[in-house]
Amino acid sequence: MTIPAPFISSVMEVEPQWIDHNGHMNMAYYNVLFDRCADEAYQLMGFGPDYIKSRGHSTFTAEFHICYVRELHLGAKVRSTFHLIAHDEKRFHTYQELWHEDGWLAATGEALGLHIDMSGPKVAPMPDDIRAKLAALQTAHDTLPRPERIGRAIALKRR
């Protein structure tokens, strides 16, 4: 299997119920689009829909940071990229970009995911086969440049 670097989601469209009183997509739905892309990318990592049923494990998001770069409007068609930045036996750090079909960047997202044993639930090491899939994805994604927007923080300068 060829591993895409970065992974690129299928085309997604901004839905009518996502438009807020300002006439653009409400901030909550950027999460939905990033999550839909992650669902597709998770297949490469072995975290598909049957993972919880077959293995008793899942993933939870510990943190997710979004930067809104440009407004999206009703009917806009977008794709999201998914870049595995780093991982260890229990966690994975990812970065995503949301691109409008006309080629401009709408938003970025950065996440820390956790591997969860659902019997706790508690953070737990990933099985060897899953770690091997992440290692292969990591090798492919290590060829990508480090995203400039990684590690951004929110702060006001104190006077």
N, C-alpha and C positions, 0 to 999 in steps of 0.2 A: 504494500500500500504506500502510495506517495503521500507524504505529510506536507500539507500546505503551510507556507511561512510568509505572512501570517495566514491563519484560517480566515476565510471570508464567508459570511452568512449568505443565505438566500435573500432575495429581494423582499423587503417588508414595506408596508404602506401605512401612512398616518391615517388613523380611523376617525370618523366624525365625533365620536364620544370622547376623544382625547383632546379636543380643542377647548381652550378655556375662554374666559371673558375678555382676555387680551387679544383673541383672534389667532393665537398660535398654540402649538402643542404644549399642554401642561407638563410641568417638570416631572411628574410621577411617571409619565409614559416613556421617558428616555430610559428609565430603569427597565420597563417592559421590553423595549427593543434590545437593550443590551442583554437582558436575560434570555430572550429568544435566541440570540446569537450564541450565548453560552450553552444553551441546551443543545444546539447543533454541534458545537465544538466538544462538548463533554462526551459525545459519542466516540471521538478519537481517543479520549482519555479513559474510556471504559466505564463512565458514569451515566450510562443510558437509563431509560425509564425502568428497566427491570432490575437495576443494580440493588435497590433496597429490598426487593422481593427475593432475589436469588442469593444475595450475600448478607443481608441484614445491615448494610452500611449505606451511607448517603453522604452528601456534602451540604454544608451550611456556609453562608457568607458571613464572615466576621466584620468586614468593613467594605464599603463601596463609596468611592468619591467620584462625583461627576463634575466636569467643567462644561458649561453651556457656552458654545462658541458662536453659534448662529441659529436663529429661529427656524423651526420646521412648521409647515402649515398643512392644512387638510389636503390629503391625497399625495403628499410628497412620498417619493419612493427612495428608500435608503438601503444600504448594506452596512453591516458592522464587521469590523475586523476583530480578531481575537489573538492575542500575543501572550504566550506563557513566558513570563519574565524570570521566575525562579520557583523552585519547589524543594521540599524536603519530605521526610516520610509521612508527615501529618498535614502539611499546608501547601498552598500554591498561590502565587502572586501573579495576577494577570492584568493586562492593559488592553483596552478596546477603544476603537474609534468608530464613530457613526458618520458615514459619508452619504451625502445627497447624490442622487443619480447624475446631477450636473457636475459632479466632481469637487464639491466644496465640503469642508469639514463642519459638521453640525455640533458634535460633542465628543468628549473623551470620558472614559470611565476606567477606574483602577480599583482592583478588588483583592482582598485576601480571603481565600477559600479555605475551609477546614474539612478534613476527612472525618466522618462521624460514625461511630459504632452506635447504632440505634437502640441497642439494649440498655444503654445508659440514660439518655444519650450522652456520649462523651467523645472528645477528640481521641482518635486512635490511629495507629499506623495503617497505611494502605497495604493491601496484599501485594505480593511480589509482582504478579502479572500487571497490576495497575501501575505500580512504580516503574515497571519497564516501559509501559506506554507513555508515561509522563517523561521518562528519560529520552525516549525517541523524539517526542514532541519538543522537548527542551533543546535537543541537539539541532533540530531543524530551525527552531526559533532563535537560537543563539547566533545564527548568521545574520539576523536582522539588526539594524542599528538600535541602540537604546533610545526609547522614546523620550523626547525632550520634556514632556509633561509629567513624567513619572515623579512621584514623591512630593507633589505640590501640597502646600499647607494653607490653611485659612488663618489669617491674622491681620490685625490692624497694628500699625506702628504706634507704640506708646509714646506720648509726648513728655 
